[in-house]
Amino acid sequence: MTGSVARVTMDLSWQSSLFDVAPDDGGGPGGFDGVCRHELAHGAWVDVVPGWCRGADELFVRLLETTPWRGHELWMYDRTVPEPRVTHRWRTDADDPAERPEPLLTEMAATLGERYDVVFTQVGANLYRDGDDSVAWHGDRVARELATSTVALVSLGATRPLRLRPTGGGESRSFPLASGDLLVMGGTCQRTWQHSVPKVRGSGPRISVQFRHAYPSGVDVRRRRI
């Protein structure tokens, strides 16, 4: 259960020298020639494309500085605790321009939608400010109500592992994602597998930009967990 929401002011330090210089073309979504598909059990699969986002580090800095990040509180067991990350979300089909993502994210959504034959209308950004920020094992709540679904994410900033395990427990698989890497979870992945971002030591800030497609009418999108 989600409790109160608080606006967060960013005051993070990072070394720009750690990040590559953006290409002269200004960056954008790349191709899929380097895609590697990992077939998981129970009809789930994961695609990984290293360095898919060109100009990833410039985009990282821009999103870090301009996104209206908000912190959330979660009800866990018998008390309310701060969620150990901050977030924001947009809709590509929003009437208000302020509620739509920037053009580069919209372009990514269109490119991914063409590749995976879905319409990505929901774009979320999760900021892991340091190695203490994390997210526990979970699957996308709305996607679990569908037979199959597609969730794509682009990692920006510090390298952090995304872990997957069968729903209910079992041996996990780790996907270390560097700045600009693309990971797509498809098939039954949101129903039959869970994913997490564990705590790590000594990490700089990292942003996970996530793309989700439209859901059938009657499904309450407010119940999703991103």
Phi, psi and omega per residue, in radians:
M1 nan 2.426 -3.128
T2 -1.692 2.310 3.115
G3 -1.704 -2.379 -3.057
S4 -1.229 2.796 3.135
V5 -2.133 2.362 -3.111
A6 -2.233 2.392 3.062
R7 -1.214 2.415 -3.073
V8 -2.013 2.297 3.037
T9 -1.699 2.195 -3.082
M10 -1.443 2.307 3.027
D11 -2.462 1.012 -3.099
L12 -1.745 2.525 3.075
S13 -1.896 2.529 3.087
W14 -2.662 2.843 3.135
Q15 -1.775 1.964 -3.102
S16 -1.088 -0.392 3.135
S17 -1.173 -0.282 3.114
L18 -1.291 -0.292 -3.020
F19 -1.904 2.506 3.136
D20 -1.173 2.701 3.073
V21 -1.316 2.391 -3.119
A22 -1.151 2.579 3.126
P23 -1.195 2.849 -3.080
D24 -1.113 -0.426 -3.101
D25 -1.376 0.006 3.076
G26 1.548 -0.082 3.085
G27 1.564 3.072 3.132
G28 2.580 -3.105 -3.135
P29 -1.213 2.504 3.118
G30 -1.698 -2.895 3.132
G31 -1.621 -2.990 -3.059
F32 -2.126 0.340 -3.137
D33 -1.096 -0.571 -3.094
G34 -1.623 0.266 -3.077
V35 -1.159 2.426 3.061
C36 -2.162 2.044 -3.138
R37 -1.621 2.314 3.081
H38 -1.939 1.948 3.117
E39 -1.413 2.149 3.104
L40 -1.813 3.074 -3.137
A41 -1.310 2.831 2.992
H42 1.133 0.501 3.068
G43 1.439 0.261 3.118
A44 -1.739 2.659 3.077
W45 -2.597 2.797 3.100
V46 -2.344 2.270 2.994
D47 -1.800 2.432 3.067
V48 -2.256 2.280 3.066
V49 -2.208 1.795 3.124
P50 -1.114 2.419 3.061
G51 1.084 0.517 -3.070
W52 -1.137 -0.659 -3.119
C53 -1.548 1.972 3.062
R54 -1.350 2.457 -3.091
G55 1.230 0.550 -3.033
A56 -1.069 -0.678 -3.027
D57 -1.324 -0.548 3.013
E58 -1.145 -0.714 3.096
L59 -1.135 -0.702 3.102
F60 -0.980 -0.871 -3.111
V61 -1.104 -0.727 -3.115
R62 -1.125 -0.809 3.125
L63 -1.158 -0.692 3.134
L64 -1.013 -0.703 -3.023
E65 -1.538 -0.421 -2.992
T66 -1.954 -0.278 -3.103
T67 -1.284 2.338 3.088
P68 -1.360 1.310 -3.069
W69 -1.070 2.497 3.092
R70 -2.324 2.453 3.050
G71 -1.655 2.598 -3.125
H72 -2.120 2.748 3.025
E73 -1.986 2.437 -3.102
L74 -2.038 2.479 3.049
W75 -1.523 2.004 -3.134
M76 -2.209 2.124 -3.122
Y77 1.058 -1.849 -3.072
D78 -2.107 0.371 -3.116
R79 -2.687 2.869 3.102
T80 -1.702 2.301 -3.121
V81 -2.298 2.641 3.091
P82 -1.188 2.380 3.024
E83 -1.197 2.304 -3.042
P84 -1.416 0.960 3.022
R85 -3.091 2.923 3.060
V86 -2.168 2.728 -2.936
T87 -2.471 2.941 2.928
H88 -2.758 2.723 3.104
R89 -2.505 2.630 3.109
W90 -2.261 2.948 2.984
R91 -2.230 2.269 -3.127
T92 -1.193 -0.357 -3.123
D93 -1.808 0.278 -3.115
A94 -1.186 2.511 3.096
D95 -1.241 -0.640 -3.135
D96 -1.453 2.100 -3.141
P97 -0.985 -0.526 -3.134
A98 -1.170 -0.344 -3.128
E99 -1.676 0.018 3.100
R100 -1.727 2.629 3.126
P101 -1.254 2.890 3.110
E102 -1.136 2.781 -3.036
P103 -0.957 -0.638 -3.124
L104 -1.120 -0.693 3.101
L105 -1.215 -0.625 3.076
T106 -1.125 -0.692 3.089
E107 -1.112 -0.716 3.085
M108 -1.067 -0.777 3.141
A109 -1.030 -0.723 -3.140
A110 -1.176 -0.751 3.142
T111 -1.112 -0.774 3.116
L112 -1.165 -0.667 3.128
G113 -1.113 -0.683 3.105
E114 -1.155 -0.694 -3.129
R115 -1.145 -0.743 -3.000
Y116 -1.850 0.146 3.028
D117 1.008 0.781 3.039
V118 -2.424 2.912 3.094
V119 -1.905 1.880 3.137
F120 -1.453 1.932 -3.122
T121 -1.905 -0.218 -3.080
Q122 -2.028 2.162 3.122
V123 -2.136 2.105 3.123
G124 -2.059 2.657 3.077
A125 -2.250 2.228 3.081
N126 -2.004 2.211 3.119
L127 -1.840 2.073 3.003
Y128 -1.719 1.809 -2.945
R129 -1.209 -0.518 3.108
D130 -2.789 -3.008 -3.082
G131 -1.175 -0.275 3.116
D132 -1.403 -0.340 3.066
D133 -1.336 2.498 -3.032
S134 -2.849 3.083 2.965
V135 -2.490 2.392 -3.064
A136 -1.343 2.999 3.125
W137 -0.997 2.301 3.119
H138 -2.899 2.926 2.936
G139 -2.222 2.661 3.135
D140 -1.010 2.172 -2.977
R141 -1.148 -0.792 -3.129
V142 -1.215 -0.726 -3.125
A143 -1.080 -0.471 3.110
R144 -1.154 -0.306 3.124
E145 -1.491 -0.109 -3.140
L146 -1.839 2.668 3.121
A147 -1.104 -0.785 3.073
T148 -2.418 2.767 3.138
S149 -2.770 2.914 3.135
T150 -2.280 2.166 3.073
V151 -2.190 2.129 -3.137
A152 -1.957 2.543 3.053
L153 -2.455 2.524 3.061
V154 -2.023 2.212 -3.117
S155 -1.638 2.362 -3.123
L156 -2.281 2.460 3.084
G157 1.615 -2.426 -3.058
A158 -1.131 2.591 3.083
T159 -1.291 2.218 3.072
R160 -2.390 2.594 3.105
P161 -1.455 2.433 2.897
L162 -1.804 2.215 -3.101
R163 -1.924 2.520 3.060
L164 -2.229 2.522 3.054
R165 -2.561 2.743 3.072
P166 -1.040 2.504 3.122
T167 -1.006 2.264 -3.114
G168 1.658 -0.139 3.102
G169 2.072 2.875 -3.118
G170 2.396 -3.123 -3.122
E171 -1.130 2.320 -3.085
S172 -1.709 2.804 3.036
R173 -2.130 2.451 -3.067
S174 -1.990 2.357 3.105
F175 -2.147 1.693 3.090
P176 -1.209 2.158 -3.059
L177 -1.969 2.094 3.088
A178 -1.601 3.027 -3.097
S179 -1.102 2.165 -3.141
G180 1.710 -0.174 -3.125
D181 -1.257 2.536 3.081
L182 -1.926 2.360 3.006
L183 -2.293 2.299 -3.130
V184 -2.148 2.193 3.057
M185 -1.774 2.196 -3.066
G186 -2.422 -3.066 -3.072
G187 1.154 -2.290 -3.116
T188 -1.605 0.250 -2.929
C189 -0.952 -0.709 -3.078
Q190 -1.267 -0.354 3.125
R191 -1.646 -0.658 -2.980
T192 -1.831 -0.138 3.096
W193 -2.308 2.745 3.023
Q194 -2.083 2.729 3.095
H195 -2.318 2.764 -3.122
S196 -2.662 2.816 2.962
V197 -2.096 1.808 -3.056
P198 -1.343 2.815 3.008
K199 -1.138 2.567 3.083
V200 -2.426 2.846 3.123
R201 -1.551 2.400 2.939
G202 1.108 0.608 -3.132
S203 -1.615 2.518 2.959
G204 -1.413 -3.128 -3.117
P205 -1.180 2.570 3.127
R206 -2.463 2.422 3.085
I207 -2.001 2.281 3.015
S208 -1.875 2.009 3.093
V209 -1.705 2.144 -3.017
Q210 -2.062 2.469 -3.092
F211 -2.114 2.196 3.124
R212 -2.221 2.568 -3.073
H213 -1.595 2.930 3.122
A214 -1.119 2.575 -3.138
Y215 -1.927 2.757 -3.133
P216 -1.026 2.641 3.100
S217 -1.038 2.512 -3.124
G218 1.692 -0.238 3.081
V219 -1.584 2.221 -3.079
D220 -1.420 1.798 -3.082
V221 -1.218 -0.261 3.120
R222 -1.187 -0.263 -3.103
R223 -1.473 -0.104 -3.067
R224 -1.218 2.700 3.047
R225 -2.048 2.180 -3.084
I226 -2.067 nan nan
